[in-house]
Amino acid sequence: MKKLCLLLIALSLNTISLNQKTLAVQLRDGTVAFAKSPRLLNVMTTFTNVGSWSAKYYYTISLPEEAGEPLSQVVIEQREGGERIDYRDNKTFAFVGTRQNRGEPLPLTAITDAENRNLITVKFAPPVQPGQTITIGLQPRQNPWFSGVYLFGVTAYPEGEKSQGMYLGVGRLHFYNPWW
């Protein structure tokens, strides 16, 4: 039994290497992953009325000190809702902090997937260092016309050519028809 345990430990050390200083995780095939997962703290909108033209959607993410790797990009995917929401890619922004406590702006690029319009990728340049809370702001062309609950999956990716995304969970926005 003791030999089996030692063999399993040796195999796992061959597959995953932990750098004691940064706690980074790198698999044998070169894939980079977070040592400790970022957390999706909050998702909210400035306007909940259907059809609103001036709404902004805020996604707040905490990247713990123990993450081991900088945050390179975040992918937000609309999973449910009565209609697809289109974004103004050139109006996407991010900053250190929360919506109520804004810090320095973060340089980024936002790209909507041409084949799957439900995906928007936000890339940070330079990547966000561990130990920070950040907020991503998306501006839709308008809120959906169909009221109801809209769900958005959020996945974070560490820096690296071959990085393993970490699914952070689902954000929920509820849009209402004020005339009903």
N, CA, C and O of each residue as an XYZ file, in Angstrom:
720
protein
N       0.821     -1.188      0.000
C       0.000      0.000      0.000
C       0.869      1.259      0.000
O       0.576      2.226     -0.703
N       1.932      1.234      0.789
C       2.832      2.380      0.890
C       3.512      2.639     -0.461
O       3.681      3.788     -0.870
N       3.907      1.537     -1.158
C       4.544      1.682     -2.470
C       3.561      2.265     -3.483
O       3.943      3.074     -4.329
N       2.296      1.855     -3.397
C       1.278      2.375     -4.297
C       1.091      3.878     -4.082
O       0.978      4.634     -5.047
N       1.057      4.305     -2.837
C       0.918      5.736     -2.530
C       2.106      6.523     -3.067
O       1.924      7.597     -3.641
N       3.322      6.005     -2.891
C       4.509      6.687     -3.390
C       4.505      6.751     -4.911
O       4.913      7.755     -5.494
N       4.044      5.682     -5.552
C       3.954      5.664     -7.008
C       2.951      6.707     -7.493
O       3.233      7.419     -8.457
N       1.789      6.814     -6.850
C       0.776      7.795     -7.218
C       1.293      9.225     -7.024
O       1.026     10.098     -7.850
N       2.018      9.461     -5.953
C       2.602     10.782     -5.717
C       3.618     11.101     -6.795
O       3.626     12.214     -7.322
N       4.472     10.153     -7.132
C       5.488     10.378     -8.163
C       4.835     10.669     -9.512
O       5.281     11.553    -10.243
N       3.775      9.921     -9.843
C       3.082     10.153    -11.104
C       2.417     11.527    -11.134
O       2.456     12.216    -12.154
N       1.810     11.923    -10.019
C       1.147     13.224    -10.008
C       2.166     14.354    -10.082
O       1.887     15.384    -10.695
N       3.321     14.195     -9.485
C       4.352     15.232     -9.579
C       4.900     15.324    -10.992
O       5.339     16.391    -11.422
N       4.878     14.214    -11.714
C       5.330     14.219    -13.098
C       4.306     14.915    -14.000
O       4.669     15.474    -15.035
N       3.036     14.881    -13.610
C       1.975     15.457    -14.413
C       1.743     16.928    -14.085
O       1.506     17.730    -14.988
N       1.809     17.293    -12.805
C       1.546     18.656    -12.384
C       2.771     19.182    -11.648
O       3.268     18.546    -10.719
N       3.252     20.344    -12.070
C       4.377     20.930    -11.363
C       3.908     22.177    -10.645
O       3.314     23.061    -11.262
N       4.164     22.260     -9.358
C       3.789     23.420     -8.566
C       5.034     24.219     -8.248
O       5.960     23.704     -7.620
N       5.067     25.444     -8.663
C       6.161     26.337     -8.336
C       5.851     26.910     -6.957
O       4.860     27.623     -6.795
N       6.680     26.609     -5.968
C       6.408     27.010     -4.595
C       6.266     28.520     -4.446
O       5.475     28.990     -3.629
N       7.017     29.275     -5.219
C       6.985     30.726     -5.078
C       5.679     31.322     -5.604
O       5.102     32.200     -4.962
N       5.209     30.858     -6.756
C       4.029     31.465     -7.365
C       2.786     30.581     -7.304
O       1.689     31.042     -7.620
N       2.936     29.338     -6.910
C       1.830     28.389     -6.868
C       1.195     28.152     -8.229
O       0.045     27.721     -8.304
N       1.917     28.421     -9.295
C       1.388     28.192    -10.642
C       1.264     26.704    -10.912
O       2.050     25.898    -10.414
N       0.263     26.354    -11.710
C       0.057     24.967    -12.087
C       0.332     24.839    -13.581
O      -0.246     25.553    -14.400
N       1.233     23.908    -13.917
C       1.507     23.635    -15.325
C       1.490     22.129    -15.515
O       2.236     21.396    -14.865
N       0.622     21.677    -16.420
C       0.514     20.257    -16.709
C       1.676     19.826    -17.599
O       2.347     20.662    -18.206
N       1.905     18.532    -17.670
C       3.029     17.999    -18.432
C       2.988     18.404    -19.902
O       4.031     18.574    -20.533
N       1.784     18.559    -20.443
C       1.671     18.941    -21.859
C       1.847     20.446    -22.082
O       1.696     20.925    -23.205
N       2.164     21.193    -21.018
C       2.406     22.634    -21.140
C       1.197     23.495    -20.847
O       1.301     24.721    -20.863
N       0.051     22.887    -20.581
C      -1.151     23.639    -20.262
C      -0.985     24.355    -18.924
O      -0.547     23.756    -17.942
N      -1.336     25.630    -18.894
C      -1.253     26.444    -17.680
C      -2.656     26.576    -17.085
O      -3.633     26.760    -17.811
N      -2.742     26.480    -15.757
C      -4.024     26.601    -15.069
C      -3.855     27.428    -13.801
O      -2.742     27.590    -13.300
N      -4.955     27.945    -13.291
C      -4.928     28.655    -12.021
C      -4.712     27.664    -10.886
O      -5.271     26.567    -10.905
N      -3.906     28.039     -9.899
C      -3.730     27.210     -8.707
C      -4.948     27.346     -7.799
O      -5.361     26.378     -7.161
N      -5.519     28.542     -7.740
C      -6.755     28.796     -6.992
C      -7.677     29.595     -7.898
O      -7.264     30.577     -8.514
N      -8.902     29.174     -7.969
C      -9.859     29.741     -8.922
C     -10.211     31.194     -8.620
O     -10.389     31.570     -7.462
N     -10.309     32.010     -9.674
C     -10.938     33.318     -9.513
C     -12.408     33.111     -9.131
O     -12.948     32.019     -9.306
N     -13.051     34.159     -8.611
C     -14.461     34.056     -8.200
C     -15.289     35.128     -8.889
O     -14.882     36.287     -8.971
N     -16.444     34.733     -9.377
C     -17.421     35.675     -9.901
C     -18.188     36.212     -8.702
O     -18.941     35.478     -8.061
N     -17.997     37.501     -8.396
C     -18.605     38.083     -7.201
C     -19.988     38.657     -7.445
O     -20.868     38.551     -6.591
N     -20.185     39.272     -8.625
C     -21.446     39.959     -8.853
C     -21.660     40.179    -10.351
O     -20.709     40.382    -11.107
N     -22.919     40.134    -10.759
C     -23.331     40.510    -12.108
C     -24.562     41.381    -11.935
O     -25.515     40.991    -11.261
N     -24.543     42.573    -12.551
C     -25.693     43.473    -12.431
C     -25.805     44.357    -13.650
O     -24.859     44.496    -14.426
N     -26.977     44.956    -13.809
C     -27.218     45.898    -14.899
C     -27.675     47.227    -14.329
O     -28.255     47.286    -13.244
N     -27.409     48.294    -15.072
C     -27.822     49.615    -14.620
C     -29.303     49.875    -14.891
O     -29.927     50.683    -14.203
N     -29.870     49.191    -15.892
C     -31.288     49.335    -16.204
C     -31.885     47.958    -16.439
O     -31.312     47.141    -17.160
N     -33.042     47.699    -15.827
C     -33.687     46.395    -15.968
C     -34.898     46.436    -16.891
O     -35.521     45.401    -17.128
N     -35.245     47.611    -17.417
C     -36.389     47.705    -18.335
C     -36.037     47.107    -19.688
O     -34.931     47.303    -20.192
N     -36.980     46.376    -20.274
C     -36.764     45.848    -21.619
C     -36.570     47.002    -22.596
O     -37.179     48.062    -22.448
N     -35.715     46.787    -23.599
C     -35.521     47.764    -24.653
C     -34.699     48.987    -24.282
O     -34.522     49.871    -25.121
N     -34.190     49.072    -23.058
C     -33.404     50.242    -22.649
C     -32.160     50.380    -23.524
O     -31.469     49.396    -23.790
N     -31.879     51.610    -23.971
C     -30.760     51.864    -24.866
C     -29.486     52.232    -24.125
O     -28.418     52.218    -24.737
N     -29.540     52.553    -22.870
C     -28.355     53.061    -22.171
C     -27.867     52.157    -21.046
O     -27.137     52.612    -20.165
N     -28.252     50.903    -21.061
C     -27.843     49.982    -19.998
C     -26.378     49.582    -20.134
O     -25.806     49.597    -21.223
N     -25.793     49.227    -18.996
C     -24.461     48.624    -18.953
C     -24.569     47.405    -18.042
O     -25.289     47.415    -17.044
N     -23.831     46.349    -18.411
C     -23.802     45.130    -17.602
C     -22.431     45.039    -16.963
O     -21.414     45.183    -17.641
N     -22.399     44.799    -15.652
C     -21.143     44.746    -14.906
C     -20.900     43.334    -14.369
O     -21.781     42.726    -13.761
N     -19.684     42.823    -14.606
C     -19.250     41.508    -14.131
C     -18.039     41.738    -13.226
O     -16.987     42.170    -13.697
N     -18.181     41.453    -11.935
C     -17.099     41.675    -10.976
C     -16.464     40.330    -10.623
O     -17.148     39.380    -10.241
N     -15.129     40.275    -10.762
C     -14.366     39.035    -10.575
C     -13.222     39.305     -9.611
O     -12.536     40.322     -9.713
N     -13.023     38.386     -8.676
C     -11.896     38.463     -7.744
C     -10.846     37.435     -8.159
O     -11.142     36.249     -8.302
N      -9.616     37.908     -8.350
C      -8.491     37.031     -8.679
C      -7.628     36.930     -7.428
O      -6.906     37.874     -7.106
N      -7.687     35.793     -6.706
C      -6.977     35.706     -5.422
C      -5.461     35.733     -5.587
O      -4.932     35.393     -6.645
N      -4.776     36.142     -4.528
C      -3.305     36.147     -4.503
C      -2.764     34.779     -4.870
O      -1.739     34.670     -5.543
N      -3.460     33.724     -4.423
C      -2.998     32.351     -4.620
C      -3.329     31.801     -6.000
O      -3.120     30.614     -6.248
N      -3.838     32.629     -6.900
C      -4.202     32.161     -8.251
C      -2.986     31.611     -8.987
O      -3.107     30.687     -9.791
N      -1.819     32.181     -8.712
C      -0.590     31.662     -9.302
C      -0.297     32.143    -10.701
O       0.856     32.106    -11.131
N      -1.298     32.591    -11.423
C      -1.132     33.060    -12.804
C      -1.957     34.324    -12.994
O      -3.011     34.471    -12.374
N      -1.498     35.234    -13.837
C      -2.305     36.408    -14.169
C      -3.534     36.013    -14.990
O      -3.554     34.974    -15.649
N      -4.550     36.864    -14.933
C      -5.778     36.674    -15.701
C      -5.581     37.291    -17.080
O      -5.371     38.498    -17.202
N      -5.648     36.464    -18.111
C      -5.410     36.912    -19.477
C      -6.695     37.334    -20.183
O      -6.727     38.350    -20.878
N      -7.757     36.540    -19.998
C      -9.012     36.849    -20.677
C     -10.201     36.250    -19.956
O     -10.073     35.305    -19.177
N     -11.364     36.825    -20.235
C     -12.633     36.340    -19.686
C     -13.586     36.171    -20.861
O     -13.697     37.047    -21.718
N     -14.273     35.030    -20.886
C     -15.273     34.771    -21.919
C     -16.638     34.756    -21.246
O     -16.858     34.045    -20.266
N     -17.552     35.557    -21.792
C     -18.915     35.642    -21.269
C     -19.843     35.112    -22.353
O     -19.842     35.591    -23.487
N     -20.631     34.119    -21.979
C     -21.510     33.456    -22.957
C     -22.958     33.519    -22.487
O     -23.286     33.068    -21.390
N     -23.811     34.078    -23.321
C     -25.234     34.079    -23.004
C     -25.741     32.650    -23.152
O     -25.642     32.054    -24.225
N     -26.285     32.106    -22.064
C     -26.737     30.715    -22.063
C     -28.248     30.585    -22.201
O     -28.744     29.634    -22.806
N     -28.977     31.547    -21.636
C     -30.437     31.503    -21.701
C     -30.981     32.911    -21.821
O     -30.315     33.885    -21.470
N     -32.196     33.001    -22.322
C     -32.874     34.282    -22.456
C     -33.766     34.263    -23.674
O     -33.568     33.462    -24.588
N     -34.743     35.141    -23.688
C     -35.728     35.175    -24.763
C     -35.183     35.612    -26.104
O     -35.789     35.317    -27.134
N     -34.049     36.311    -26.126
C     -33.419     36.724    -27.382
C     -31.929     36.939    -27.149
O     -31.482     37.113    -26.016
N     -31.177     36.923    -28.231
C     -29.731     37.134    -28.141
C     -29.451     38.620    -27.923
O     -30.078     39.472    -28.552
N     -28.517     38.925    -27.039
C     -28.134     40.303    -26.768
C     -26.870     40.615    -27.560
O     -25.883     39.883    -27.476
N     -26.899     41.700    -28.329
C     -25.732     42.148    -29.083
C     -25.030     43.251    -28.307
O     -25.672     44.102    -27.691
N     -23.691     43.225    -28.348
C     -22.887     44.197    -27.611
C     -22.169     45.151    -28.549
O     -21.918     44.838    -29.713
N     -21.852     46.305    -28.025
C     -20.999     47.272    -28.713
C     -19.577     46.989    -28.248
O     -19.141     47.489    -27.212
N     -18.851     46.174    -29.032
C     -17.503     45.753    -28.636
C     -16.609     46.945    -28.291
O     -15.828     46.885    -27.341
N     -16.724     48.014    -29.056
C     -15.851     49.168    -28.833
C     -16.226     49.957    -27.580
O     -15.516     50.896    -27.220
N     -17.314     49.605    -26.910
C     -17.723     50.277    -25.670
C     -17.433     49.431    -24.432
O     -17.755     49.838    -23.316
N     -16.826     48.255    -24.623
C     -16.472     47.402    -23.487
C     -15.331     48.054    -22.719
O     -14.421     48.625    -23.320
N     -15.378     47.970    -21.397
C     -14.357     48.574    -20.557
C     -14.139     47.708    -19.326
O     -14.939     46.819    -19.034
N     -13.059     47.970    -18.609
C     -12.776     47.248    -17.364
C     -11.961     48.157    -16.463
O     -11.283     49.075    -16.923
N     -12.043     47.882    -15.174
C     -11.284     48.657    -14.207
C     -11.025     47.807    -12.969
O     -11.710     46.813    -12.726
N     -10.037     48.209    -12.201
C      -9.751     47.568    -10.922
C     -10.816     48.033     -9.945
O     -11.159     49.215     -9.913
N     -11.347     47.097     -9.137
C     -12.351     47.448     -8.138
C     -13.732     46.987     -8.526
O     -13.908     46.131     -9.394
N     -14.719     47.580     -7.856
C     -16.123     47.245     -8.078
C     -16.825     48.452     -8.689
O     -16.244     49.531     -8.798
N     -18.057     48.261     -9.079
C     -18.815     49.371     -9.670
C     -18.926     50.539     -8.700
O     -18.879     51.697     -9.117
N     -19.072     50.250     -7.414
C     -19.214     51.288     -6.408
C     -17.876     51.892     -5.984
O     -17.838     52.990     -5.428
N     -16.780     51.180     -6.244
C     -15.452     51.619     -5.807
C     -14.463     51.421     -6.955
O     -13.643     50.504     -6.926
N     -14.546     52.282     -7.955
C     -13.730     52.151     -9.160
C     -12.296     52.566     -8.925
O     -12.009     53.561     -8.259
N     -11.395     51.766     -9.500
C      -9.979     52.091     -9.485
C      -9.496     52.408    -10.886
O     -10.239     52.936    -11.714
N      -8.246     52.080    -11.134
C      -7.615     52.361    -12.420
C      -8.279     51.583    -13.556
O      -8.656     50.425    -13.376
N      -8.424     52.220    -14.735
C      -8.937     51.487    -15.895
C      -7.935     50.436    -16.356
O      -6.729     50.597    -16.171
N      -8.436     49.364    -16.953
C      -7.599     48.286    -17.476
C      -7.674     48.276    -18.995
O      -8.770     48.248    -19.555
N      -6.519     48.299    -19.677
C      -6.550     48.223    -21.138
C      -6.999     46.830    -21.594
O      -6.598     45.817    -21.021
N      -7.832     46.802    -22.628
C      -8.371     45.524    -23.091
C      -8.818     45.620    -24.531
O      -8.884     46.698    -25.122
N      -9.125     44.443    -25.082
C      -9.823     44.346    -26.356
C     -11.009     43.417    -26.138
O     -10.922     42.458    -25.371
N     -12.104     43.701    -26.807
C     -13.294     42.854    -26.705
C     -13.649     42.374    -28.101
O     -13.664     43.149    -29.057
N     -13.932     41.096    -28.201
C     -14.221     40.493    -29.494
C     -15.462     39.622    -29.361
O     -15.519     38.730    -28.514
N     -16.456     39.889    -30.205
C     -17.623     39.023    -30.271
C     -17.329     37.938    -31.295
O     -16.875     38.229    -32.402
N     -17.587     36.686    -30.929
C     -17.338     35.558    -31.822
C     -18.275     35.650    -33.032
O     -19.495     35.703    -32.875
N     -17.706     35.667    -34.215
C     -18.499     35.810    -35.448
C     -19.420     34.616    -35.688
O     -20.523     34.779    -36.211
N     -18.974     33.417    -35.309
C     -19.780     32.213    -35.534
C     -20.801     31.994    -34.435
O     -21.916     31.546    -34.700
N     -20.427     32.307    -33.201
C     -21.330     32.135    -32.064
C     -21.511     33.503    -31.421
O     -20.746     33.881    -30.534
N     -22.504     34.232    -31.857
C     -22.710     35.612    -31.394
C     -23.079     35.674    -29.911
O     -23.177     36.767    -29.354
N     -23.283     34.539    -29.269
C     -23.578     34.526    -27.835
C     -22.312     34.679    -26.988
O     -22.409     34.816    -25.769
N     -21.129     34.657    -27.609
C     -19.854     34.741    -26.890
C     -19.200     36.096    -27.089
O     -19.147     36.621    -28.201
N     -18.702     36.654    -25.990
C     -17.859     37.833    -26.094
C     -16.604     37.556    -25.263
O     -16.690     37.143    -24.107
N     -15.443     37.788    -25.870
C     -14.165     37.547    -25.209
C     -13.528     38.883    -24.879
O     -13.386     39.747    -25.744
N     -13.145     39.046    -23.621
C     -12.485     40.261    -23.148
C     -11.047     39.894    -22.823
O     -10.794     39.117    -21.902
N     -10.091     40.459    -23.585
C      -8.668     40.167    -23.400
C      -7.982     41.366    -22.763
O      -8.150     42.504    -23.201
N      -7.196     41.084    -21.707
C      -6.490     42.140    -20.992
C      -5.059     42.272    -21.509
O      -4.376     41.270    -21.723
N      -4.606     43.516    -21.709
C      -3.240     43.759    -22.168
C      -2.671     44.940    -21.379
O      -2.985     46.088    -21.696
N      -1.869     44.698    -20.390
C      -1.307     43.424    -19.962
C      -2.302     42.637    -19.094
O      -3.303     43.190    -18.639
N      -2.020     41.335    -18.866
C      -2.894     40.522    -18.018
C      -3.002     41.093    -16.599
O      -2.101     41.785    -16.125
N      -4.111     40.792    -15.938
C      -4.379     41.254    -14.577
C      -3.614     40.368    -13.590
O      -3.719     39.143    -13.637
N      -2.857     40.988    -12.710
C      -2.052     40.257    -11.736
C      -2.921     39.725    -10.591
O      -3.937     40.335    -10.257
N      -2.534     38.589     -9.986
C      -3.288     38.039     -8.852
C      -3.385     39.045     -7.705
O      -2.543     39.930     -7.551
N      -4.434     38.878     -6.913
C      -4.638     39.725     -5.744
C      -5.517     40.931     -6.029
O      -5.589     41.843     -5.205
N      -6.186     40.961     -7.171
C      -7.017     42.115     -7.519
C      -8.466     41.698     -7.752
O      -8.764     40.566     -8.132
N      -9.341     42.650     -7.510
C     -10.740     42.515     -7.900
C     -10.941     43.456     -9.072
O     -10.544     44.621     -9.030
N     -11.561     42.933    -10.118
C     -11.781     43.738    -11.324
C     -13.245     43.688    -11.714
O     -13.983     42.789    -11.313
N     -13.652     44.672    -12.505
C     -15.009     44.703    -13.040
C     -14.942     44.941    -14.537
O     -14.230     45.827    -15.010
N     -15.694     44.137    -15.272
C     -15.823     44.272    -16.723
C     -17.185     44.890    -16.994
O     -18.194     44.450    -16.442
N     -17.213     45.908    -17.841
C     -18.465     46.543    -18.225
C     -18.759     46.292    -19.692
O     -17.934     46.587    -20.556
N     -19.931     45.749    -19.974
C     -20.377     45.534    -21.346
C     -21.537     46.474    -21.632
O     -22.385     46.714    -20.772
N     -21.565     46.998    -22.835
C     -22.685     47.844    -23.224
C     -23.427     47.170    -24.361
O     -22.899     47.043    -25.466
N     -24.657     46.734    -24.091
C     -25.452     46.141    -25.171
C     -25.952     47.238    -26.102
O     -26.025     48.407    -25.723
N     -26.292     46.846    -27.318
C     -26.916     47.820    -28.229
C     -28.207     48.320    -27.601
O     -28.571     49.490    -27.728
N     -28.895     47.402    -26.918
C     -30.075     47.723    -26.112
C     -30.414     46.485    -25.291
O     -29.996     45.375    -25.620
N     -31.172     46.686    -24.223
C     -31.662     45.543    -23.462
C     -32.608     44.743    -24.350
O     -33.188     45.289    -25.288
N     -32.768     43.456    -24.062
C     -33.683     42.647    -24.879
C     -35.125     43.172    -24.783
O     -35.505     43.818    -23.806
N     -35.906     42.879    -25.815
C     -37.313     43.281    -25.823
C     -38.192     42.277    -25.086
O     -39.303     42.608    -24.671
N     -37.694     41.045    -24.924
C     -38.459     40.027    -24.208
C     -38.050     40.030    -22.741
O     -36.869     39.881    -22.425
N     -39.010     40.196    -21.852
C     -38.707     40.199    -20.421
C     -38.364     38.786    -19.957
O     -38.648     37.807    -20.646
N     -37.760     38.699    -18.801
C     -37.431     37.407    -18.222
C     -36.003     37.347    -17.714
O     -35.301     38.356    -17.643
N     -35.597     36.144    -17.364
C     -34.265     35.900    -16.816
C     -33.315     35.538    -17.950
O     -33.633     34.713    -18.806
N     -32.145     36.167    -17.940
C     -31.088     35.907    -18.910
C     -29.867     35.428    -18.135
O     -29.443     36.067    -17.172
N     -29.305     34.300    -18.560
C     -28.169     33.695    -17.862
C     -26.909     33.788    -18.712
O     -26.947     33.603    -19.928
N     -25.777     34.083    -18.042
C     -24.499     34.273    -18.712
C     -23.429     33.447    -18.008
O     -23.164     33.654    -16.824
N     -22.812     32.507    -18.731
C     -21.697     31.734    -18.188
C     -20.419     32.556    -18.283
O     -20.177     33.218    -19.292
N     -19.605     32.517    -17.238
C     -18.370     33.300    -17.193
C     -17.192     32.352    -16.985
O     -17.169     31.584    -16.023
N     -16.204     32.409    -17.897
C     -15.015     31.567    -17.831
C     -13.782     32.452    -17.866
O     -13.675     33.348    -18.703
N     -12.832     32.194    -16.937
C     -11.588     32.964    -16.853
C     -10.433     32.113    -17.349
O     -10.404     30.904    -17.120
N      -9.468     32.752    -18.039
C      -8.306     32.057    -18.587
C      -7.022     32.696    -18.064
O      -6.880     33.919    -18.081
N      -6.083     31.860    -17.598
C      -4.788     32.404    -17.183
C      -3.934     32.758    -18.390
O      -4.244     32.384    -19.521
N      -2.856     33.486    -18.129
C      -1.928     33.842    -19.193
C      -1.191     32.582    -19.652
O      -0.890     31.707    -18.841
N      -0.905     32.495    -20.930
C      -0.167     31.367    -21.485
C      -0.708     30.985    -22.841
O      -1.893     31.148    -23.132
N       0.195     30.468    -23.671
C      -0.222     30.054    -25.010
C      -1.248     28.937    -24.957
O      -2.179     28.890    -25.761
N      -1.066     28.036    -23.999
C      -1.966     26.899    -23.843
C      -2.533     26.977    -22.427
O      -1.947     26.445    -21.485
N      -3.685     27.649    -22.286
C      -4.241     27.850    -20.945
C      -5.569     27.121    -20.796
O      -6.343     26.980    -21.742
N      -5.797     26.666    -19.578
C      -7.023     25.947    -19.255
C      -7.979     26.914    -18.579
O      -7.669     27.462    -17.521
N      -9.141     27.125    -19.188
C     -10.131     28.031    -18.624
C     -10.751     27.463    -17.357
O     -10.840     26.248    -17.176
N     -11.175     28.367    -16.488
C     -11.847     28.000    -15.245
C     -13.249     28.610    -15.287
O     -13.406     29.831    -15.308
N     -14.268     27.736    -15.301
C     -15.648     28.212    -15.321
C     -15.974     28.787    -13.947
O     -15.882     28.082    -12.942
N     -16.355     30.063    -13.898
C     -16.596     30.746    -12.627
C     -18.044     30.668    -12.168
O     -18.344     30.909    -10.999
N     -18.933     30.334    -13.079
C     -20.339     30.232    -12.710
C     -21.206     31.025    -13.658
O     -20.769     31.457    -14.725
N     -22.449     31.205    -13.242
C     -23.432     31.862    -14.090
C     -23.843     33.189    -13.456
O     -24.068     33.284    -12.249
N     -23.932     34.208    -14.310
C     -24.471     35.498    -13.881
C     -25.901     35.596    -14.361
O     -26.245     35.093    -15.430
N     -26.731     36.244    -13.566
C     -28.159     36.303    -13.875
C     -28.603     37.755    -13.947
O     -28.371     38.535    -13.023
N     -29.242     38.106    -15.051
C     -29.870     39.417    -15.182
C     -31.348     39.201    -15.458
O     -31.715     38.331    -16.247
N     -32.199     39.994    -14.809
C     -33.646     39.880    -14.991
C     -34.149     41.190    -15.592
O     -33.936     42.265    -15.032
N     -34.817     41.083    -16.735
C     -35.357     42.255    -17.412
C     -36.877     42.245    -17.298
O     -37.523     41.204    -17.418
N     -37.435     43.445    -17.060
C     -38.860     43.582    -16.790
C     -39.515     44.481    -17.824
O     -38.894     45.393    -18.370
N     -40.785     44.200    -18.079
C     -41.594     45.065    -18.928
C     -42.362     45.999    -17.998
O     -43.263     45.544    -17.293
N     -42.032     47.299    -17.975
C     -42.666     48.213    -17.022
C     -44.134     48.492    -17.326
O     -44.830     49.089    -16.504
N     -44.610     48.072    -18.487
C     -45.985     48.364    -18.871
C     -46.948     47.257    -18.466
O     -48.144     47.370    -18.736
N     -46.481     46.209    -17.838
C     -47.378     45.108    -17.462
C     -47.779     45.223    -16.030
O     -48.532     44.386    -15.530
